[in-house]
């Protein structure tokens, strides 16, 4: 029996090890590591500095003990509408782009109960909550373009490719230019390259981002004699 289990584990390990994984770039790692609690309108009105006040759904992501400040049940939802105006100037070509995005910054329920003073005189209240807080909004789009009369990306590819054999370029971006005949070698030296296009090309850069980062959470907390507030969040 144990031999079958070992063979099963080996088979699973072999299957898992053959799966291709894709990691983020350094730029994406920075983007995903930054968070700003969107949450409620009250929290936004104070630039997110609501951790010490409590009694707001945003504190579930920043300071769970603040949930103990609730005195009654609450159901909340905060829609958001972002309007952006982006002005670009590239190679004397001025462009303007407007972005609109709609989302939900917070959606949650809080159940709060005041304890019976005769039964638990020191425990003033307890609260339980669950819901969602938006941590980051990645919706963004921008495009700019212009006619470059001086150079193109091939100038950079030529500079980098010089000195390499053509068969070595496949592992770099310059290999794409070589395979599509945008780079060629000089007749005098097989390791010296030149680009078939030198300026007078329209360059366009388009950036499109979609999605966001949300935290789904469950929290609970309590108020002990108005002196100690404790709470915990599982997100």
Residue pairs with C-beta under 8 A, 6 or more apart in sequence:
24 32
31 138
32 136
32 213
34 136
35 135
35 136
35 213
36 48
36 135
36 136
37 43
37 48
37 58
37 61
37 62
37 133
37 134
37 135
38 44
38 78
38 80
38 105
38 106
38 133
38 134
38 135
38 137
39 48
39 56
39 57
39 58
39 61
39 78
39 105
39 106
39 133
39 134
40 56
40 57
40 58
40 76
40 78
40 105
40 106
41 78
42 50
42 56
42 58
43 50
43 56
43 58
44 105
48 58
48 62
50 56
50 58
50 59
50 62
50 66
51 59
51 62
51 63
51 66
52 63
52 66
53 59
53 66
53 69
54 63
54 65
54 66
54 67
54 68
54 69
54 70
54 229
55 66
55 69
55 70
55 71
56 66
57 74
57 76
57 106
57 108
57 110
57 129
57 131
57 133
58 106
58 133
59 65
59 66
59 67
60 66
60 67
60 108
60 129
60 131
60 133
60 217
60 219
60 233
60 235
61 133
61 135
61 215
61 217
61 233
61 235
63 231
64 219
64 221
64 231
64 232
64 233
65 221
65 229
65 230
65 231
66 221
66 229
66 231
67 110
67 127
67 129
67 219
67 220
67 221
67 231
68 125
68 126
68 127
68 221
68 222
68 223
68 229
68 230
68 231
69 223
69 229
70 110
70 112
70 125
70 127
70 129
71 112
71 114
71 125
72 112
73 109
73 110
73 111
73 112
74 109
74 110
74 112
75 108
75 109
75 110
76 106
76 107
76 108
76 109
76 110
76 131
77 104
77 106
77 107
78 104
78 105
78 106
78 107
79 102
79 103
79 104
79 105
80 102
80 103
80 104
80 105
80 134
80 137
81 100
81 101
81 102
82 99
82 100
82 101
82 102
82 103
82 137
82 139
83 98
83 99
83 100
84 98
84 99
84 100
84 140
85 96
85 97
85 98
85 99
86 96
86 97
86 98
86 99
86 142
87 94
87 95
87 96
88 94
88 95
88 96
88 97
88 142
88 143
88 144
89 95
89 144
90 144
90 145
90 146
90 203
90 205
91 146
91 147
91 148
91 203
92 146
93 144
93 145
93 146
93 147
95 143
95 144
95 145
97 141
97 142
97 143
99 139
99 140
99 141
99 142
101 137
101 139
103 134
103 137
103 139
103 212
104 132
104 134
105 133
105 134
106 131
106 132
106 133
106 134
107 131
107 132
108 129
108 130
108 131
108 132
108 133
109 129
109 130
109 131
110 127
110 128
110 129
111 127
111 128
111 129
112 125
112 126
112 127
113 125
113 126
113 127
114 124
114 125
115 123
115 124
115 125
115 126
122 224
122 225
123 222
123 223
123 224
123 225
124 223
124 224
124 225
124 226
125 222
125 223
126 220
126 221
126 222
126 223
127 219
127 220
127 221
127 222
128 219
128 220
129 217
129 218
129 219
129 220
130 217
130 218
130 219
131 216
131 217
132 214
132 215
132 216
132 217
133 214
133 215
133 217
134 212
134 213
134 214
134 215
135 212
135 213
135 214
135 215
136 212
136 213
137 212
138 209
138 210
138 211
138 212
138 213
139 209
139 210
139 211
139 212
140 207
140 208
140 209
141 206
141 207
141 208
141 209
142 206
142 207
143 204
143 205
143 206
143 207
144 204
144 205
145 202
145 203
145 204
145 205
146 202
146 203
147 200
147 201
147 202
147 203
148 199
148 200
148 201
148 202
148 203
149 199
149 200
150 199
151 198
151 199
152 195
152 197
152 198
152 199
152 201
152 203
153 203
154 177
154 182
154 183
154 195
154 196
154 197
154 198
155 195
155 198
157 173
157 174
157 177
157 182
157 183
157 193
157 195
158 183
158 193
158 194
158 195
160 172
160 174
161 169
161 172
161 174
161 177
161 178
161 183
161 193
162 191
162 192
162 193
163 191
164 174
164 191
165 190
165 191
166 178
166 185
166 190
169 175
169 178
169 183
170 178
170 179
174 183
177 183
177 195
181 196
182 195
182 196
182 197
183 193
183 194
183 195
183 196
184 193
184 194
184 195
184 196
185 191
185 192
185 193
185 194
186 192
186 193
186 194
215 235
216 235
217 233
217 234
217 235
218 233
218 234
218 235
219 231
219 232
219 233
219 234
220 231
220 232
221 229
221 230
221 231
221 232
222 229
222 230
222 231
223 229
224 230
